[in-house]
Amino acid sequence: MAKEMLTTRDLAEYLNISEKHVYRLISSKKKKIPGTRITGKWLFPKNLIDEFIISDSRKNVAEPGGYKAGETVKVVYERTESTFQWPISND
C-alpha cells in the first residue's frame, strides 16, 4: 500500500533530494511546500505534493519562443520595429 502521508525522509526520497533541501523548501517564503507539523514531526500529504509540483511546473513553462503569455515583446526586423502582445494564455 502506498503511503498517503510522507515524512521528511520519505519526501526527500520521493523527490530525489536531500532532507536538508526539504527543510529549505519548508522554510522558503517564495515557494511554500504543502505540509503540516504534528507533534514536532513534519508530514506531507502525497497528493498535495504531487499537485504542488505540477502547479509549480506549469508556472515555469515558457510559451513558444521563450516568452510567457501576456508578455509584451519588441521585435526588430531590418531597421523596423513593432510591439505585440503574446496571444497565448496560461489558463
VMD Tcl script that draws the C-alpha trace (Angstrom):
set ca {
  {0.00 0.00 0.00}
  {1.35 3.42 -0.97}
  {1.84 5.98 1.76}
  {-0.62 8.86 1.84}
  {1.50 10.92 4.26}
  {5.23 11.35 3.76}
  {7.86 12.18 6.39}
  {10.75 14.49 5.55}
  {12.87 11.42 4.77}
  {10.12 9.90 2.59}
  {9.66 13.22 0.77}
  {13.40 13.57 0.17}
  {13.48 10.08 -1.35}
  {10.32 10.73 -3.38}
  {11.72 13.98 -4.83}
  {15.27 12.62 -5.08}
  {16.68 15.48 -2.98}
  {18.39 15.68 0.41}
  {16.47 16.04 3.67}
  {18.30 19.32 4.17}
  {16.75 20.59 0.93}
  {13.28 19.51 2.13}
  {13.76 21.72 5.21}
  {14.80 24.59 2.94}
  {11.55 24.14 0.98}
  {9.58 24.15 4.23}
  {11.12 27.44 5.36}
  {11.06 29.11 1.93}
  {8.91 32.24 1.76}
  {8.84 32.11 -2.04}
  {7.63 28.54 -2.59}
  {5.78 27.06 0.36}
  {5.63 23.27 0.09}
  {2.38 21.79 1.49}
  {2.87 20.10 4.82}
  {1.99 20.23 8.49}
  {3.86 19.74 11.72}
  {2.33 17.21 14.10}
  {3.97 16.62 17.49}
  {7.19 18.15 16.18}
  {7.31 15.94 13.09}
  {6.70 17.26 9.56}
  {4.19 15.32 7.45}
  {3.31 15.92 3.80}
  {0.15 14.66 2.05}
  {1.45 12.90 -1.07}
  {-1.46 14.06 -3.23}
  {-0.80 17.72 -2.31}
  {2.91 17.30 -3.03}
  {2.03 15.97 -6.50}
  {-0.36 18.89 -7.09}
  {2.27 21.38 -5.85}
  {4.89 20.00 -8.26}
  {2.51 20.04 -11.24}
  {1.23 23.54 -10.43}
  {4.71 24.95 -9.89}
  {5.97 23.30 -13.08}
  {3.19 24.91 -15.11}
  {4.14 28.36 -13.79}
  {7.68 27.89 -15.03}
  {6.77 26.83 -18.55}
  {7.50 29.46 -21.16}
  {5.44 29.81 -24.30}
  {6.99 29.04 -27.71}
  {9.86 31.40 -28.39}
  {10.68 31.65 -24.68}
  {8.06 34.29 -23.82}
  {5.29 33.95 -21.27}
  {1.64 34.62 -22.07}
  {0.66 38.30 -21.88}
  {4.26 39.48 -22.04}
  {4.90 42.46 -24.32}
  {7.64 41.72 -26.81}
  {9.56 44.11 -29.03}
  {10.59 42.67 -32.37}
  {13.09 44.34 -34.69}
  {13.31 43.36 -38.36}
  {15.76 45.13 -40.67}
  {15.56 48.55 -39.03}
  {11.79 48.47 -38.44}
  {10.30 47.61 -35.11}
  {6.89 46.65 -33.84}
  {5.45 45.67 -30.46}
  {2.85 42.96 -29.96}
  {1.12 41.12 -27.12}
  {1.89 37.38 -26.90}
  {-1.55 35.85 -27.70}
  {-1.46 32.56 -25.74}
  {-2.87 32.49 -22.19}
  {-1.83 30.28 -19.26}
  {-5.43 29.44 -18.38}
}
mol new
graphics top color blue
foreach p $ca { graphics top sphere $p radius 0.5 }
foreach p [lrange $ca 0 end-1] q [lrange $ca 1 end] { graphics top cylinder $p $q radius 0.2 }
display resetview
